[in-house]
């Protein structure tokens, strides 16, 4: 079975995101679609003066810093939820060059 590079890259990017942003924000993959669309939940205390949306958008910047690319397509503030949870729907458009084991 072939490795899905976008899925693997998503997991690596979330791991990297959490390493540097937790506990203020922690990302968790909720859904992966074969076309590279990912649904990610963000929970944490966030830094409200920075803007909560920025914490979600940061995942796309992490992916760029790792040599890939993603676009935030939808930003969701779940109804009835506290201020400590957001959901981002991203489209992974590019993965880093080379073997995923080298990322």
C-alpha positions as CSV (number, residue, x, y, z in Angstrom):
1,X,0.0,0.0,0.0
2,X,1.4,3.4,-1.0
3,X,1.9,6.1,1.6
4,X,-0.5,9.0,1.3
5,X,2.0,11.9,1.5
6,X,-0.6,14.5,2.3
7,X,-1.9,12.5,5.2
8,X,1.6,11.8,6.5
9,X,2.5,15.5,6.1
10,X,-0.7,16.6,7.9
11,X,0.2,14.4,10.9
12,X,3.8,15.7,11.0
13,X,2.6,19.3,10.7
14,X,0.1,18.9,13.6
15,X,2.8,17.3,15.7
16,X,5.2,20.2,15.0
17,X,2.4,22.7,15.7
18,X,1.6,21.2,19.0
19,X,5.3,21.0,20.0
20,X,5.6,24.8,19.9
21,X,2.0,26.0,20.7
22,X,0.8,23.7,23.4
23,X,-0.7,24.3,26.0
24,X,-2.1,27.6,24.7
25,X,-3.4,25.8,21.6
26,X,-3.5,22.2,20.7
27,X,-4.5,20.8,17.3
28,X,-6.1,17.4,16.6
29,X,-7.0,15.9,13.2
30,X,-10.7,15.2,13.1
31,X,-11.0,14.2,9.5
32,X,-8.8,13.5,6.4
33,X,-10.3,13.4,3.0
34,X,-8.5,11.8,0.1
35,X,-8.4,15.0,-1.9
36,X,-6.1,16.6,0.7
37,X,-8.9,18.3,2.7
38,X,-8.3,18.2,6.4
39,X,-10.6,19.1,9.3
40,X,-8.6,20.1,12.4
41,X,-9.9,20.9,15.9
42,X,-8.0,23.5,18.0
43,X,-8.5,23.7,21.7
44,X,-6.8,25.7,24.4
45,X,-6.8,29.0,26.3
46,X,-5.3,30.8,23.2
47,X,-4.1,34.3,23.5
48,X,-7.2,36.3,22.9
49,X,-5.3,39.6,22.3
50,X,-3.5,37.8,19.4
51,X,-6.8,36.8,17.8
52,X,-8.1,33.3,18.1
53,X,-8.3,32.9,14.3
54,X,-4.5,33.5,14.1
55,X,-4.0,30.3,16.2
56,X,-5.9,28.3,13.5
57,X,-4.2,30.0,10.6
58,X,-0.8,29.2,12.1
59,X,-1.2,25.6,11.0
60,X,-0.9,26.7,7.3
61,X,2.2,28.7,8.2
62,X,3.7,25.7,9.9
63,X,3.1,23.6,6.8
64,X,4.8,26.3,4.7
65,X,7.8,26.4,7.1
66,X,8.1,22.6,6.6
67,X,8.2,22.9,2.8
68,X,4.6,22.2,2.0
69,X,1.5,24.4,1.6
70,X,-2.1,24.6,2.8
71,X,-4.9,27.0,2.6
72,X,-7.5,27.7,5.3
73,X,-10.8,27.2,3.5
74,X,-13.2,27.5,6.4
75,X,-13.0,28.8,10.0
76,X,-15.7,27.4,12.3
77,X,-16.8,28.7,15.7
78,X,-18.9,25.8,17.0
79,X,-22.3,26.9,18.4
80,X,-22.7,26.4,22.1
81,X,-19.0,25.9,22.6
82,X,-16.9,27.9,24.9
83,X,-14.3,30.3,23.6
84,X,-11.7,27.5,23.8
85,X,-12.5,25.5,20.7
86,X,-12.3,26.2,17.0
87,X,-12.3,24.1,13.8
88,X,-10.3,24.8,10.7
89,X,-10.9,23.2,7.3
90,X,-7.7,23.3,5.2
91,X,-6.7,22.1,1.8
92,X,-3.2,20.7,1.6
93,X,-2.0,21.8,-1.8
94,X,1.7,20.7,-1.6
95,X,3.9,18.4,0.4
96,X,7.7,18.8,0.9
97,X,10.0,17.3,-1.8
98,X,11.7,14.0,-1.1
99,X,11.0,10.9,1.0
100,X,8.5,11.5,3.9
101,X,11.0,9.8,6.2
102,X,13.4,12.8,5.6
103,X,10.8,15.4,6.6
